[in-house]
């Protein structure tokens, strides 16, 4: 059994996708559709930057979705299809496009709005995120409760055993980071993000996104998805929409996603998108699984 997994934010870089467009007509078609849908040249931003513009979440999200979908379409045209799909945060949109539930134009338009809503939910500088390495999840949850002091801080990305991300108010994240180091964390790394994703501070963004998603058609999935918010198998369009809404202010349960896919019989994970973040996480969660990264022309050709 084979699962295609799609990355979220953190995988963007200037120049991404350019080699794909030069090599594959399917990729050119996807980038052209993205440019037409967004009414601004997301392709130029992906290929040329500037980096500071690409890092803005309202640009990052459609950029990564476009590259991931372009890669999927290239693989699909060459006869490669998954048994299951999953995506990390934003990557769940790419996964639903690949599963035939969500149209690409609707997806790329929506994730740009998603990025804007998430950015506008919290004034710049008010929120923060930090990676915490070397603590177990239950210990980290207790630290967050202690550090909150009337503010918000909680586990946001459950990425791999002993590798978690916390999010919330800047001061609360700083307090939790200090306590985590005092209580045995090997490392705490502040993340260069523009908003504190996947925590209760994102509730306003979740409500605005729900209104957008209610207007979009979601078809039943041709390929089942294991979603972020519940780590459950999703087969219907209504389930897919509901999961995308609730994931905005909820933790990304990536460890449980991968473990669920393994229980379903998946032995081969293919990361479809820019970067290699998920490949590393999957290797830490599922040491016996075969993990393949497909993000460049060379990697496409090697996989095919």
Number of C-alpha atoms within 10 A of each C-alpha: 13 19 27 24 28 30 29 24 19 17 15 21 21 18 16 24 27 20 14 22 22 11 12 15 13 20 25 19 14 23 25 16 17 25 18 13 16 15 10 11 14 23 24 15 20 27 16 15 17 14 14 8 14 22 21 16 23 19 19 26 28 28 28 31 30 29 28 31 25 27 26 27 21 23 19 14 10 10 9 12 18 19 16 23 28 31 26 24 26 24 24 26 33 34 31 31 23 28 24 17 24 23 18 22 17 18 21 26 17 20 23 20 21 25 21 18 20 27 21 15 19 21 10 13 12 14 23 25 30 25 19 25 20 17 19 14 16 10 11 25 16 12 20 25 16 15 23 18 12 9 14 20 32 27 25 24 26 20 26 21 15 16 21 23 24 30 30 30 24 20 18 25 26 20 18 28 26 15 17 23 16 10 13 11 19 13 14 21 12 15 15 11 19 20 27 30 30 28 24 21 24 23 18 16 24 24 15 16 23 17 11 15 18 13 9 14 14 21 18 19 20 15 19 22 29 26 28 30 22 18 21 16 20 19 18 16 18 15 16 24 21 14 19 21 22 19 23 28 22 23 25 28 22 27 22 20 25 24 15 16 24 19 9 13 12 19 16 18 28 21 26 31 32 26 20 17 19 26 20 14 18 25 15 17 18 17 10 11 15 15 20 17 23 26 22 20 19 12 12 17 10 11 13 12
